[in-house]
Amino acid sequence: MELATLIANVQGMTVIAVALLIGMGALGTAIGFALLGGRFLDGAARQPELVPMLRINMFIVAGLLDAVTMIGVGIALFFTFANPFVGAVEAAFGG
């Protein structure tokens, strides 16, 4: 195979991986927020006097959920703009 074709294949597969990384991260965060909100409302309905403490804990967990997604977006941006796999292909095939 020609080097340009190999690099194009690596870039194409990287685009698919980035799309899956961002998409699955968004899906996981959406499911996590749905579960978090439902459990918060259940807890608030059962013990209204604990709402301030539950709200603090809910915002802490919400921040952690967003942090995991942002880490995935950061990794996806790294693969998009500084793809290490293209350099490995060029080194392996003498580009």
N, CA, C and O atoms as a DFTB+ gen file, in Angstrom:
380 C
 N C O
     1  1       0.832      -1.186       0.000
     2  2       0.000       0.000       0.000
     3  2       0.875       1.247       0.000
     4  3       1.995       1.245       0.511
     5  1       0.360       2.258      -0.559
     6  2       1.060       3.527      -0.626
     7  2       0.943       4.263       0.717
     8  3      -0.047       4.119       1.435
     9  1       1.964       5.047       1.036
    10  2       2.004       5.749       2.326
    11  2       0.833       6.710       2.478
    12  3       0.249       6.799       3.558
    13  1       0.483       7.424       1.426
    14  2      -0.634       8.375       1.505
    15  2      -1.949       7.661       1.800
    16  3      -2.792       8.186       2.527
    17  1      -2.124       6.473       1.241
    18  2      -3.336       5.697       1.497
    19  2      -3.383       5.234       2.943
    20  3      -4.438       5.272       3.576
    21  1      -2.241       4.795       3.469
    22  2      -2.184       4.368       4.862
    23  2      -2.497       5.515       5.809
    24  3      -3.233       5.346       6.781
    25  1      -1.934       6.681       5.522
    26  2      -2.185       7.843       6.374
    27  2      -3.658       8.235       6.305
    28  3      -4.255       8.584       7.324
    29  1      -4.246       8.181       5.113
    30  2      -5.673       8.504       4.973
    31  2      -6.534       7.516       5.751
    32  3      -7.525       7.911       6.367
    33  1      -6.165       6.228       5.730
    34  2      -6.903       5.227       6.499
    35  2      -6.794       5.489       7.994
    36  3      -7.783       5.381       8.719
    37  1      -5.597       5.832       8.455
    38  2      -5.410       6.123       9.879
    39  2      -6.223       7.343      10.285
    40  3      -6.841       7.352      11.349
    41  1      -6.225       8.363       9.451
    42  2      -7.001       9.562       9.769
    43  2      -8.501       9.275       9.756
    44  3      -9.237       9.803      10.590
    45  1      -8.951       8.463       8.843
    46  2     -10.367       8.097       8.794
    47  2     -10.802       7.314      10.016
    48  3     -11.860       7.574      10.589
    49  1      -9.979       6.353      10.413
    50  2     -10.304       5.574      11.613
    51  2     -10.248       6.443      12.869
    52  3     -11.005       6.227      13.816
    53  1      -9.353       7.415      12.869
    54  2      -9.271       8.323      14.009
    55  2     -10.525       9.181      14.104
    56  3     -11.009       9.444      15.205
    57  1     -11.053       9.618      12.976
    58  2     -12.293      10.404      12.980
    59  2     -13.447       9.577      13.540
    60  3     -14.263      10.090      14.306
    61  1     -13.519       8.317      13.167
    62  2     -14.566       7.441      13.695
    63  2     -14.387       7.248      15.200
    64  3     -15.365       7.280      15.947
    65  1     -13.154       7.051      15.646
    66  2     -12.896       6.878      17.072
    67  2     -13.247       8.130      17.861
    68  3     -13.806       8.038      18.954
    69  1     -12.924       9.298      17.320
    70  2     -13.247      10.557      17.997
    71  2     -14.757      10.728      18.094
    72  3     -15.267      11.147      19.133
    73  1     -15.475      10.407      17.025
    74  2     -16.938      10.522      17.046
    75  2     -17.541       9.588      18.086
    76  3     -18.460       9.971      18.810
    77  1     -17.033       8.376      18.161
    78  2     -17.523       7.434      19.179
    79  2     -17.182       7.909      20.585
    80  3     -17.999       7.786      21.497
    81  1     -15.988       8.446      20.764
    82  2     -15.565       8.922      22.075
    83  2     -16.459      10.052      22.565
    84  3     -16.904      10.033      23.713
    85  1     -16.724      11.023      21.721
    86  2     -17.569      12.146      22.126
    87  2     -19.026      11.701      22.268
    88  3     -19.702      12.091      23.220
    89  1     -19.507      10.893      21.337
    90  2     -20.897      10.439      21.393
    91  2     -21.199       9.585      22.610
    92  3     -22.211       9.791      23.280
    93  1     -20.330       8.629      22.900
    94  2     -20.557       7.768      24.065
    95  2     -20.399       8.547      25.373
    96  3     -21.091       8.274      26.354
    97  1     -19.479       9.519      25.377
    98  2     -19.342      10.370      26.560
    99  2     -20.594      11.188      26.811
   100  3     -21.026      11.327      27.956
   101  1     -21.182      11.731      25.755
   102  2     -22.414      12.504      25.892
   103  2     -23.573      11.615      26.330
   104  3     -24.387      12.016      27.163
   105  1     -23.647      10.423      25.775
   106  2     -24.707       9.500      26.155
   107  2     -24.579       9.081      27.620
   108  3     -25.572       9.047      28.347
   109  1     -23.374       8.766      28.045
   110  2     -23.150       8.388      29.435
   111  2     -23.475       9.513      30.398
   112  3     -24.049       9.276      31.460
   113  1     -23.115      10.733      30.037
   114  2     -23.423      11.878      30.885
   115  2     -24.925      12.106      30.959
   116  3     -25.448      12.410      32.031
   117  1     -25.622      11.967      29.851
   118  2     -27.075      12.142      29.849
   119  2     -27.757      11.111      30.739
   120  3     -28.664      11.445      31.502
   121  1     -27.322       9.867      30.640
   122  2     -27.898       8.820      31.494
   123  2     -27.572       9.099      32.961
   124  3     -28.425       8.935      33.833
   125  1     -26.333       9.520      33.228
   126  2     -25.940       9.834      34.600
   127  2     -26.744      10.977      35.189
   128  3     -27.156      10.909      36.346
   129  1     -26.973      12.027      34.411
   130  2     -27.774      13.145      34.903
   131  2     -29.231      12.740      35.118
   132  3     -29.868      13.210      36.061
   133  1     -29.760      11.883      34.266
   134  2     -31.134      11.422      34.447
   135  2     -31.268      10.630      35.746
   136  3     -32.208      10.838      36.514
   137  1     -30.333       9.732      35.984
   138  2     -30.369       8.961      37.234
   139  2     -30.152       9.860      38.449
   140  3     -30.818       9.700      39.472
   141  1     -29.228      10.795      38.333
   142  2     -28.937      11.703      39.441
   143  2     -30.149      12.559      39.792
   144  3     -30.495      12.699      40.965
   145  1     -30.792      13.130      38.779
   146  2     -31.969      13.962      39.028
   147  2     -33.121      13.166      39.624
   148  3     -33.807      13.642      40.528
   149  1     -33.331      11.967      39.124
   150  2     -34.402      11.125      39.658
   151  2     -34.166      10.749      41.104
   152  3     -35.089      10.790      41.918
   153  1     -32.948      10.385      41.428
   154  2     -32.638      10.018      42.817
   155  2     -32.716      11.227      43.750
   156  3     -33.116      11.100      44.907
   157  1     -32.331      12.398      43.241
   158  2     -32.444      13.609      44.058
   159  2     -33.906      13.910      44.366
   160  3     -34.249      14.236      45.502
   161  1     -34.771      13.801      43.353
   162  2     -36.194      14.070      43.588
   163  2     -36.811      13.034      44.523
   164  3     -37.658      13.375      45.350
   165  1     -36.395      11.769      44.401
   166  2     -36.883      10.745      45.333
   167  2     -36.477      11.068      46.764
   168  3     -37.295      11.005      47.682
   169  1     -35.206      11.414      46.944
   170  2     -34.723      11.739      48.286
   171  2     -35.374      12.981      48.853
   172  3     -35.674      13.034      50.046
   173  1     -35.597      13.990      48.013
   174  2     -36.238      15.226      48.476
   175  2     -37.692      14.987      48.835
   176  3     -38.206      15.603      49.768
   177  1     -38.369      14.097      48.106
   178  2     -39.774      13.813      48.411
   179  2     -39.905      13.007      49.698
   180  3     -40.871      13.178      50.441
   181  1     -38.943      12.135      49.964
   182  2     -39.029      11.298      51.164
   183  2     -38.627      12.047      52.424
   184  3     -39.252      11.881      53.471
   185  1     -37.588      12.871      52.332
   186  2     -37.111      13.606      53.504
   187  2     -36.822      15.052      53.110
   188  3     -35.684      15.397      52.792
   189  1     -37.852      15.894      53.132
   190  2     -37.673      17.280      52.692
   191  2     -36.674      18.074      53.538
   192  3     -36.096      19.050      53.061
   193  1     -36.473      17.665      54.772
   194  2     -35.536      18.396      55.633
   195  2     -34.079      18.196      55.218
   196  3     -33.209      18.961      55.635
   197  1     -33.807      17.192      54.413
   198  2     -32.441      16.927      53.954
   199  2     -32.140      17.533      52.580
   200  3     -31.076      17.274      52.018
   201  1     -33.047      18.326      52.039
   202  2     -32.863      18.872      50.695
   203  2     -31.567      19.683      50.560
   204  3     -30.872      19.517      49.558
   205  1     -31.203      20.563      51.530
   206  2     -29.938      21.304      51.332
   207  2     -28.707      20.391      51.217
   208  3     -27.837      20.630      50.380
   209  1     -28.633      19.348      52.055
   210  2     -27.498      18.433      51.983
   211  2     -27.527      17.624      50.680
   212  3     -26.492      17.413      50.048
   213  1     -28.712      17.179      50.291
   214  2     -28.828      16.414      49.051
   215  2     -28.456      17.263      47.843
   216  3     -27.850      16.768      46.892
   217  1     -28.822      18.545      47.882
   218  2     -28.515      19.436      46.757
   219  2     -27.007      19.612      46.611
   220  3     -26.482      19.601      45.498
   221  1     -26.312      19.775      47.732
   222  2     -24.848      19.914      47.680
   223  2     -24.222      18.663      47.081
   224  3     -23.360      18.753      46.207
   225  1     -24.652      17.503      47.548
   226  2     -24.111      16.243      47.031
   227  2     -24.449      16.065      45.548
   228  3     -23.643      15.538      44.781
   229  1     -25.653      16.510      45.147
   230  2     -26.035      16.394      43.740
   231  2     -25.123      17.241      42.860
   232  3     -24.713      16.796      41.788
   233  1     -24.802      18.461      43.302
   234  2     -23.939      19.318      42.484
   235  2     -22.507      18.798      42.434
   236  3     -21.827      18.972      41.423
   237  1     -22.040      18.168      43.497
   238  2     -20.698      17.571      43.470
   239  2     -20.650      16.440      42.442
   240  3     -19.720      16.366      41.639
   241  1     -21.643      15.571      42.470
   242  2     -21.672      14.455      41.519
   243  2     -21.871      14.968      40.090
   244  3     -21.303      14.413      39.149
   245  1     -22.678      16.027      39.921
   246  2     -22.872      16.602      38.591
   247  2     -21.556      17.154      38.049
   248  3     -21.264      17.008      36.862
   249  1     -20.767      17.782      38.903
   250  2     -19.464      18.277      38.469
   251  2     -18.526      17.147      38.068
   252  3     -17.771      17.276      37.104
   253  1     -18.570      16.050      38.798
   254  2     -17.744      14.897      38.440
   255  2     -18.192      14.278      37.118
   256  3     -17.362      13.856      36.312
   257  1     -19.498      14.224      36.899
   258  2     -20.001      13.706      35.618
   259  2     -19.522      14.565      34.459
   260  3     -19.102      14.041      33.427
   261  1     -19.583      15.871      34.622
   262  2     -19.118      16.763      33.556
   263  2     -17.608      16.657      33.357
   264  3     -17.117      16.765      32.233
   265  1     -16.882      16.447      34.439
   266  2     -15.422      16.346      34.323
   267  2     -15.021      15.132      33.490
   268  3     -14.098      15.214      32.679
   269  1     -15.697      14.027      33.681
   270  2     -15.379      12.823      32.899
   271  2     -15.619      13.074      31.419
   272  3     -14.822      12.655      30.579
   273  1     -16.710      13.753      31.099
   274  2     -16.999      14.061      29.699
   275  2     -15.968      15.007      29.108
   276  3     -15.540      14.831      27.968
   277  1     -15.568      16.013      29.882
   278  2     -14.583      16.975      29.376
   279  2     -13.213      16.321      29.163
   280  3     -12.477      16.718      28.260
   281  1     -12.868      15.337      29.973
   282  2     -11.622      14.594      29.758
   283  2     -11.700      13.850      28.428
   284  3     -10.731      13.821      27.670
   285  1     -12.859      13.247      28.145
   286  2     -13.051      12.571      26.859
   287  2     -12.962      13.524      25.685
   288  3     -12.391      13.180      24.650
   289  1     -13.519      14.723      25.830
   290  2     -13.439      15.720      24.768
   291  2     -11.989      16.159      24.567
   292  3     -11.552      16.362      23.434
   293  1     -11.248      16.305      25.660
   294  2      -9.834      16.680      25.547
   295  2      -9.021      15.623      24.812
   296  3      -8.184      15.950      23.970
   297  1      -9.266      14.366      25.130
   298  2      -8.566      13.286      24.434
   299  2      -8.957      13.261      22.959
   300  3      -8.110      13.042      22.094
   301  1     -10.238      13.486      22.674
   302  2     -10.692      13.517      21.281
   303  2     -10.035      14.661      20.511
   304  3      -9.648      14.484      19.356
   305  1      -9.907      15.827      21.134
   306  2      -9.239      16.944      20.468
   307  2      -7.764      16.647      20.229
   308  3      -7.211      17.028      19.197
   309  1      -7.128      15.967      21.178
   310  2      -5.733      15.577      20.985
   311  2      -5.592      14.667      19.775
   312  3      -4.709      14.869      18.942
   313  1      -6.464      13.659      19.672
   314  2      -6.393      12.750      18.535
   315  2      -6.741      13.447      17.227
   316  3      -6.251      13.055      16.168
   317  1      -7.583      14.477      17.287
   318  2      -7.974      15.186      16.068
   319  2      -6.848      16.064      15.539
   320  3      -6.564      16.045      14.341
   321  1      -6.205      16.832      16.412
   322  2      -5.261      17.839      15.951
   323  2      -3.789      17.436      16.078
   324  3      -2.945      18.007      15.388
   325  1      -3.466      16.487      16.926
   326  2      -2.077      16.045      17.069
   327  2      -2.057      14.522      17.052
   328  3      -1.634      13.884      18.017
   329  1      -2.508      13.961      15.971
   330  2      -2.687      12.520      15.871
   331  2      -1.343      11.793      15.968
   332  3      -0.514      11.911      15.066
   333  1      -1.118      11.040      17.057
   334  2       0.162      10.335      17.192
   335  2       0.274       9.120      16.277
   336  3       1.376       8.631      16.028
   337  1      -0.845       8.636      15.780
   338  2      -0.825       7.435      14.944
   339  2      -0.266       7.706      13.553
   340  3       0.339       6.827      12.939
   341  1      -0.470       8.935      13.054
   342  2       0.070       9.278      11.737
   343  2       1.598       9.270      11.792
   344  3       2.256       8.785      10.871
   345  1       2.155       9.808      12.872
   346  2       3.614       9.796      13.027
   347  2       4.163       8.377      13.121
   348  3       5.243       8.085      12.606
   349  1       3.413       7.498      13.780
   350  2       3.860       6.109      13.886
   351  2       3.838       5.420      12.529
   352  3       4.734       4.633      12.222
   353  1       2.838       5.701      11.720
   354  2       2.765       5.110      10.372
   355  2       3.894       5.632       9.507
   356  3       4.532       4.868       8.783
   357  1       4.144       6.944       9.581
   358  2       5.233       7.524       8.789
   359  2       6.577       6.957       9.204
   360  3       7.430       6.711       8.351
   361  1       6.786       6.742      10.505
   362  2       8.049       6.194      10.979
   363  2       8.217       4.733      10.554
   364  3       9.313       4.295      10.207
   365  1       7.118       3.998      10.588
   366  2       7.181       2.574      10.247
   367  2       7.413       2.347       8.752
   368  3       8.082       1.391       8.360
   369  1       6.864       3.217       7.933
   370  2       6.964       3.016       6.500
   371  2       7.878       4.003       5.807
   372  3       7.846       4.135       4.583
   373  1       8.693       4.697       6.586
   374  2       9.721       5.558       6.014
   375  2       9.189       6.770       5.293
   376  3       9.575       7.049       4.158
   377  1       8.294       7.496       5.956
   378  2       7.724       8.686       5.317
   379  2       8.441       9.872       5.750
   380  3       8.115      10.980       5.325
